Structures are given as C-alpha cells and as structure tokens.
Amino acid sequence: MVLSFILTLVVANFLSMQFGESYIYLAFHQKLVVHSPPENVMGFDTESSDRITQGEEANVGVENQPREAPNSTSLDQLQTIKTRNWWIWIFVSSGLVVTGRVFSTLLLNFYFVQTGRDVCDDPKQFKGTWLQSMVQNAAFPFTALFAFLWCSLSSNHRKTTTSSASSSGKLFLLYISLGVLFAAYSQLYAIGRTHCIFFFWIFTTQLILTSMFTAIINKHKFNRWIILSVILSGVATGVTSSDDAYNPCEGEGYKMSYGAWCGFFGTVAFSLSLCIMQLGFEKVIPKTESKVSSVMLMQTYASMIATLICLVGLFVSGEFRDIKEDFETFKKGKPLYVLTLTGLSLAWQVMSIGLVGLVCLVSTLFSNVVSFCATPLANILVVVAFRFIDDDIEWFKGGALLAGILGFASYAYSLYKTVKKRASQSETLRV
C-alpha cells in the first residue's frame, strides 16, 4: 500500500517536470485563448468526459501583446498530452482502489478470525462495531502527510487562491456533510456485517442506488456500455460476496432484521457521499486549485470528522472497554493486533483516496464500478487465505473475476468513445 503511494508520487512529479509549462495561443477572431496547462491534467484538472467537454477555452483581453496564431499540430499535441495524462491518472486511481480493497478485505477477515469473531457462539461477535468504523477513517494523518509531500515536491504546484467567506463556508459544509456520511456508512456497514447473514447481498444494491442518485443529483447520462458495466460489476460482486471468513449466526431474529436495515441505510449513505463529492468538485472547490490537493484535503478533512464522531461513539457506547480484551486475547499476539489495525486503517484510506480521485477524474458511478470490479479478486484471495482446506475456487468465482474485468473494460471503452468523439468535434471546429 505504501509502495503504491510512493509510485503515485514519483509518476506525478515526473509528469509535472515534463509538462509543467503553460500554453498560450491566439485563436479565432483575434482573441487570446489560454489553454489549461498540462500541469492541470497531472493535477486531476481534466474534466470528466462524462460531464464536461475537455479543454475548455477562456477568452481574455490583449493589451499591446501580439501573439502568433497556433497551428493545428500544436493544438493536437497539447490535447494528446492532456488526454494521455488523464488516462494515466485513471489507472493509477483504479490501482489504489483495487489495492486498498484487497488488503482491507484480507486484514478485516484476519482480524475477525484472530479475535474469535468467526465463531458463531462467541459473545464478542456483535461487539466492536464502533472500533471498526473508527479504524476505517483513522488514517487521515497519512493522507495529510502525502498532501504535504505533494506540495513540497511538485515544482509547478499552484498557489491556492484566497477564498471568500461564502466559498469557505460552502467548503466547511461540504467537509462536514461528507464526514457525517463517512461515519454513518462506516458504522452501519459494521453493524450489518456483524448482524446480518445477507449483508453482502444488501451491499450489492449499492451500485443500483448510486446509479439512481447520480442520475438525479449529478445528471449523469447513461449509454449501453455504462449500463453493461453496471450489470457486469454487480454480478461480479454478487456471485462472490458470501466468501468471507466471518459470517454471523443464522436465526438471530430481530438482530438479523436490525443488521439488514443498517446495511441498507449504509449503502444509501455511501452512495450519497459519492454524489456529494462530485457536486463538491463541480460547484464548490475552486477550479484554480490543484485537484491533487483538492482530493487529499477532501479525504483528510472528511476522514478526520468521521474519526471524531466514531471516537465519541466508541466511548459513549462503552465499547472502549472491549479493546483491552481483544488486545489481550488476539491469537497471534499483541504486536500483530496493533499492526493489523494499522494496516487495515491504511488499506481503507488508500482505497478511499482512489475512490475520491475517480470521482474527481470521471464520475461517481465509475468510482463505484471500479470498487465493485475489485471485489471478486479480494474475495478469491480470502478463500485462498482462510478457506483453502475446506473450500475450492469454483468455476463461477473465476467467472465473477472475468465479469469484473469486463465491467471495467466496458466503462473504459465508453470513456474512450466519448473522448474520441469530442476530439473529432474539436478538430472540425478548428477546420
């Protein structure tokens, strides 16, 4: 996970050094046209082909500074650089999501097994939900450190413009609402996972809810490739969703119903958080600010608020008393207990950063699709790690992995077609 972050940082600074200069051109009707520098693309500033036409142009006045008109070759080269860097960042962010999903799933199952929560009659199986939800958000200092390193090492990092009182208030409300939603879905998912045997089938509805919310809130447009991607990624997750080292007991009556409703409302909170993120990037966060910084700050502040809420819940509920018991009875020893929780927190943070980055780069729905496409790989590795003696990797698990890959490819092909179409339209306008 840490290596993934370091690799991301190296790639980003390479792009920054290579393509950090502004490109200024004189275009039609003798007006100066300022194209966004490639550094913006490196900083997640290229708008999603799902939402806005790439390469927006702004006309500004010219005062006694004659410029030479650009040729079409220069324009094509600039657009090629921007598009290429945009695709690079999509795959980097997707890699973070897959890496975080795999490690968080493995470590969470390891935590369940080593604390005895995989035993049906163990009284601890319904406890520890506030600790799980807090750990899910507690690695925000790591994100803040990465943001600081980015600002320090990026030679072309832009200075953040002074925000007005109204924009600062909107940012504050944005981070508060995201922090509350982060805490809500973390806690509701933890309850659903520990109380309801059908939790992962309920979890699959998250993709349906995200599709509905983003169509209403973000005005997302669908085509046949996106619909196919949603179907394939949903199937991929649904087929392998029950392959966990931990499953709650059957026949718990009211606890099962309670867990099912918590799981459902957790999916609602998660879907809403993704949609609000996209609204924030489109309406609230200044366009002049580096998008890498925007992603990191959004994740840092929202996670910090969520951690504080979960910390209060941990003490108010009295669950903090159970931490000592888990620490003392962890089967692999106390040091591994600490390392497990630390690694679990980092893995969730890595996945969250990738999700936020994909929302910024593409859309809410694509972010959720990538998360679902990574689920079959994570669940297959759980089978290998925890059930390799009494469970086999059946053919349908391999089919689920293939469905996840095809789901990602289908959405990526839709993006490719959209970018290609808009590039041809831009070429026609220049001619």
KETOR-736477 format. One record per residue (C-alpha): x, y, z; residue in one letter. Coordinates in steps of 0.1 Angstrom, whole numbers, padded with zeros to 4 digits, always signed. Example, Ala and Ser with C-alpha at 12.3 -4.5 7.8 and 13.67 -1.06 7.14 Angstrom:
+0123-0045+0078A+0137-0011+0071S
***
This chain:
+0000+0000+0000M+0028+0024+0009V+0046+0014-0022L+0016+0023-0043S+0015+0058-0028F+0053+0062-0034I+0048+0051-0070L+0020+0075-0075T+0041+0104-0062L+0070+0095-0085V+0048+0093-0115V+0031+0126-0107A+0063+0145-0102N+0077+0131-0135F+0046+0143-0153L+0049+0177-0135S+0085+0182-0146M+0078+0171-0182Q+0046+0190-0189F+0046+0219-0165G+0046+0249-0188E+0015+0270-0198S+0004+0270-0234Y-0010+0303-0247I-0024+0307-0282Y-0041+0333-0303L-0072+0317-0319A-0103+0328-0338F-0115+0364-0341H-0081+0377-0329Q-0089+0367-0292K-0063+0353-0269L-0071+0318-0259V-0055+0304-0228V-0055+0266-0226H-0052+0249-0193S-0016+0238-0188P-0007+0201-0188P+0000+0205-0151E-0037+0207-0146N-0041+0173-0162V-0014+0160-0139M-0034+0176-0110G-0067+0159-0119F-0079+0191-0136D-0090+0175-0168T-0128+0173-0165E-0146+0140-0169S-0158+0131-0204S-0190+0120-0186D-0197+0156-0175R-0179+0184-0193I-0161+0188-0226T-0124+0186-0222Q-0101+0215-0230G-0124+0245-0221E-0112+0277-0236E-0113+0311-0219A-0111+0344-0239N-0092+0372-0222V-0082+0407-0234G-0049+0415-0250V-0031+0447-0243E-0004+0455-0269N+0009+0420-0268Q+0006+0405-0303P+0008+0367-0305R+0013+0343-0333E-0016+0321-0341A-0011+0284-0332P-0011+0257-0358N-0033+0227-0356S-0003+0205-0348T+0004+0223-0315S-0032+0221-0305L-0033+0184-0313D-0001+0178-0293Q-0015+0196-0263L-0047+0177-0264Q-0028+0144-0267T-0007+0152-0237I-0037+0161-0216K-0057+0131-0226T-0028+0107-0221R-0021+0121-0186N-0058+0119-0178W-0058+0081-0187W-0027+0076-0166I-0043+0091-0135W-0074+0070-0141I-0054+0038-0140F-0033+0050-0110V-0065+0058-0090S-0081+0025-0101S-0049+0007-0089G-0053+0023-0055L-0089+0012-0052V-0080-0024-0061V-0050-0025-0038T-0070-0010-0009G-0099-0033-0015R-0078-0064-0015V-0057-0056+0016F-0087-0043+0036S-0107-0074+0029T-0078-0097+0038L-0069-0078+0070L-0105-0075+0081L-0111-0113+0078N-0078-0118+0096F-0090-0096+0124Y-0123-0115+0127F-0105-0148+0129V-0078-0138+0153Q-0103-0122+0177T-0126-0152+0177G-0155-0134+0159R-0156-0161+0133D-0171-0184+0160V-0209-0183+0159C-0215-0186+0196D-0188-0162+0207D-0204-0133+0226P-0179-0108+0210K-0193-0113+0175Q-0218-0084+0178F-0193-0061+0195K-0166-0038+0182G-0186-0020+0155T-0175+0015+0167W-0139+0004+0167L-0142-0010+0132Q-0158+0022+0119S-0132+0044+0136M-0103+0024+0122V-0118+0027+0087Q-0113+0065+0089N-0084+0069+0113A-0055+0070+0088A-0062+0106+0078F-0028+0118+0091P-0012+0096+0064F-0033+0113+0037T-0024+0147+0052A+0013+0138+0050L+0010+0127+0014F-0007+0160+0006A+0022+0179+0023F+0048+0159+0003L+0029+0165-0029W+0030+0203-0023C+0067+0202-0014S+0079+0180-0043L+0057+0194-0071S+0078+0222-0087S+0048+0235-0106N+0023+0234-0077H+0000+0264-0080R-0007+0287-0051K-0042+0283-0037T-0062+0315-0043T-0077+0333-0014T-0112+0321-0007S-0141+0343+0000S-0162+0339+0032A-0191+0323+0012S-0168+0298-0005S-0151+0289+0028S-0185+0284+0043G-0195+0261+0015K-0163+0241+0018L-0169+0238+0056F-0204+0224+0050L-0191+0201+0023L-0165+0185+0045Y-0189+0183+0075I-0216+0166+0054S-0190+0141+0040L-0176+0135+0074G-0210+0127+0088V-0218+0104+0059L-0184+0087+0062F-0191+0080+0099A-0227+0069+0092A-0219+0043+0065Y-0188+0030+0083S-0209+0023+0115Q-0239+0010+0096L-0218-0013+0075Y-0200-0026+0106A-0234-0034+0122I-0248-0050+0090G-0217-0071+0086R-0218-0085+0121T-0256-0089+0124H-0270-0100+0091C-0260-0131+0071I-0274-0115+0039F-0253-0083+0043F-0233-0088+0012F-0264-0092-0009W-0277-0060+0005I-0243-0044-0002F-0247-0052-0039T-0277-0028-0040T-0252+0000-0035Q-0244+0001-0072L-0282+0004-0081I-0286+0032-0055L-0255+0050-0068T-0269+0048-0104S-0302+0063-0093M-0287+0091-0071F-0261+0102-0096T-0288+0103-0124A-0309+0126-0102I-0282+0146-0083I-0254+0148-0108N-0275+0145-0140K-0253+0116-0151H-0261+0103-0186K-0261+0066-0194F-0253+0046-0226N-0254+0009-0233R-0217+0005-0224W-0222+0021-0190I-0254+0000-0183I-0235-0031-0193L-0206-0022-0170S-0230-0017-0141V-0247-0051-0147I-0213-0070-0150L-0198-0054-0120S-0229-0061-0099G-0229-0097-0110V-0192-0100-0102A-0198-0088-0066T-0230-0107-0060G-0216-0140-0071V-0186-0139-0047T-0200-0117-0020S-0205-0145+0006S-0169-0158+0005D-0159-0143+0039D-0140-0159+0068A-0167-0144+0090Y-0204-0148+0088N-0230-0141+0115P-0252-0168+0130C-0284-0177+0113E-0318-0174+0131G-0309-0144+0153E-0344-0129+0146G-0345-0092+0154Y-0307-0089+0152K-0309-0102+0116M-0335-0076+0107S-0316-0049+0125Y-0285-0057+0106G-0303-0058+0073A-0318-0023+0077W-0284-0010+0089C-0267-0025+0059G-0293-0009+0035F-0291+0026+0050F-0253+0022+0049G-0255+0017+0012T-0277+0048+0009V-0251+0069+0029A-0222+0057+0009F-0239+0064-0025S-0249+0098-0013L-0214+0106-0002S-0200+0098-0037L-0227+0121-0053C-0219+0149-0029I-0182+0145-0037M-0189+0151-0074Q-0211+0181-0066L-0183+0195-0045G-0157+0192-0073F-0181+0207-0098E-0197+0235-0077K-0177+0242-0045V-0140+0236-0049I-0123+0264-0069P-0113+0254-0104K-0079+0272-0099T-0069+0248-0071E-0047+0218-0078S-0070+0188-0080K-0045+0165-0062V-0046+0189-0033S-0084+0190-0035S-0087+0152-0034V-0063+0149-0005M-0079+0177+0015L-0114+0164+0009M-0104+0129+0021Q-0083+0142+0050T-0110+0166+0065Y-0139+0142+0059A-0120+0113+0075S-0109+0135+0104M-0145+0145+0112I-0157+0109+0108A-0130+0096+0132T-0140+0122+0158L-0176+0111+0155I-0167+0074+0158C-0144+0081+0187L-0173+0098+0206V-0195+0068+0198G-0168+0044+0210L-0167+0060+0244F-0205+0067+0247V-0214+0031+0239S-0188+0017+0263G-0171-0003+0236E-0137+0011+0245F-0137-0014+0274R-0136-0043+0249D-0104-0031+0232I-0082-0043+0261K-0099-0078+0259E-0092-0080+0221D-0057-0068+0227F-0050-0094+0253E-0067-0124+0236T-0056-0118+0200F-0044-0152+0189K-0013-0141+0170K-0001-0118+0198G-0003-0082+0208K+0022-0067+0183P+0002-0083+0154L-0030-0068+0168Y-0016-0033+0166V-0002-0040+0131L-0034-0055+0119T-0055-0025+0129L-0028-0001+0115T-0027-0019+0082G-0064-0021+0080L-0068+0016+0085S-0041+0024+0059L-0057+0000+0034A-0091+0016+0038W-0075+0051+0034Q-0057+0040+0002V-0090+0027-0013M-0108+0059-0003S-0083+0081-0019I-0086+0061-0051G-0124+0064-0050L-0123+0102-0044V-0098+0105-0073G-0120+0086-0097L-0150+0108-0087V-0129+0138-0095C-0115+0124-0127L-0145+0107-0142V-0178+0103-0122S-0195+0089-0091T-0207+0059-0109L-0173+0050-0124F-0158+0052-0089S-0183+0027-0076N-0180+0004-0106V-0142+0001-0101V-0148-0007-0064S-0172-0035-0073F-0149-0048-0100C-0122-0053-0074A-0144-0073-0051T-0141-0107-0069P-0103-0106-0067L-0104-0097-0030A-0129-0125-0022N-0110-0151-0042I-0079-0142-0021L-0099-0146+0011V-0108-0181+0000V-0072-0189-0006V-0060-0173+0027A-0087-0186+0050F-0106-0215+0034R-0080-0232+0012F-0086-0266+0031I-0125-0268+0030D-0134-0246+0001D-0124-0246-0036D-0123-0218-0061I-0152-0230-0082E-0156-0220-0118W-0181-0193-0110F-0156-0174-0089K-0133-0173-0119G-0163-0162-0140G-0170-0134-0114A-0134-0122-0118L-0138-0122-0156L-0171-0103-0152A-0154-0077-0131G-0127-0072-0157I-0152-0069-0185L-0173-0044-0164G-0143-0021-0160F-0134-0025-0197A-0169-0017-0208S-0169+0016-0189Y-0134+0024-0200A-0145+0019-0236Y-0174+0042-0231S-0149+0069-0219L-0127+0062-0249Y-0155+0067-0273K-0166+0099-0257T-0131+0114-0257V-0126+0104-0293K-0159+0119-0303K-0152+0152-0287R-0117+0153-0301A-0131+0149-0336S-0157+0177-0329Q-0128+0199-0318S-0109+0192-0349E-0140+0200-0370T-0143+0234-0353L-0107+0243-0359R-0111+0234-0396V
***
